[in-house]
Amino acid sequence: MTFFYRRRKVPLSAYIFAAMMFTSLLVFIAAAVISSGPIVLGTEMNGDGSLEYLCLGRGCEIYAYLGS
């Protein structure tokens, strides 16, 4: 027995709506990352007893001078 499946046609407005939702999600995530300060992931103790900070984001250079 042979089955024939008809392909469902999705209107163009559905694709435009999905693209707008995905774009707005990317904008919100980018705004949250840009507006946040540095995110400290952890610290690492060097052999000489000084701390090194592992961080993400902008402003991480201030953590480079804390151990000095």
C-alpha positions as CSV (number, residue, x, y, z in Angstrom):
1,M,0.0,0.0,0.0
2,T,1.4,3.4,-1.0
3,F,0.9,6.5,1.2
4,F,1.1,9.9,-0.2
5,Y,1.9,12.7,2.2
6,R,0.9,16.2,1.2
7,R,3.3,18.8,2.2
8,R,1.8,21.4,4.5
9,K,2.2,24.9,3.3
10,V,3.3,27.3,6.0
11,P,2.3,30.9,5.3
12,L,5.1,33.5,4.9
13,S,3.8,35.4,8.0
14,A,4.7,32.4,10.2
15,Y,8.3,32.5,9.0
16,I,8.5,36.3,9.5
17,F,7.1,35.9,13.0
18,A,9.6,33.2,14.0
19,A,12.5,35.3,12.6
20,M,11.3,38.3,14.6
21,M,11.1,36.3,17.8
22,F,14.6,34.8,17.3
23,T,16.0,38.3,16.5
24,S,14.4,39.8,19.6
25,L,15.8,36.9,21.7
26,L,19.3,37.6,20.4
27,V,18.9,41.3,21.1
28,F,17.8,40.7,24.7
29,I,20.7,38.3,25.3
30,A,23.2,40.7,23.8
31,A,21.8,43.6,25.9
32,A,22.1,41.5,29.1
33,V,25.7,40.5,28.4
34,I,26.8,44.0,27.4
35,S,25.2,45.8,30.4
36,S,26.6,43.3,32.9
37,G,30.0,43.8,34.6
38,P,32.8,41.3,34.7
39,I,31.7,37.8,35.6
40,V,34.3,36.1,37.9
41,L,34.3,32.4,37.1
42,G,36.8,31.5,39.8
43,T,40.2,32.0,41.3
44,E,43.4,30.1,40.9
45,M,46.3,30.1,43.4
46,N,49.7,30.4,41.9
47,G,52.8,28.7,43.3
48,D,54.0,31.9,44.9
49,G,50.7,32.4,46.8
50,S,49.2,35.0,44.5
51,L,45.7,34.8,43.2
52,E,44.7,34.8,39.6
53,Y,41.1,35.6,38.7
54,L,39.3,33.8,35.8
55,C,36.7,36.2,34.5
56,L,34.5,36.9,31.5
57,G,33.2,40.2,30.1
58,R,34.3,43.8,30.1
59,G,36.4,45.2,32.9
60,C,38.4,42.1,33.6
61,E,41.7,44.1,33.6
62,I,40.9,45.4,37.1
63,Y,41.2,41.9,38.4
64,A,44.7,41.6,36.9
65,Y,46.0,44.2,39.4
66,L,44.3,43.0,42.5
67,G,47.0,40.4,43.3
68,S,49.8,42.9,43.0
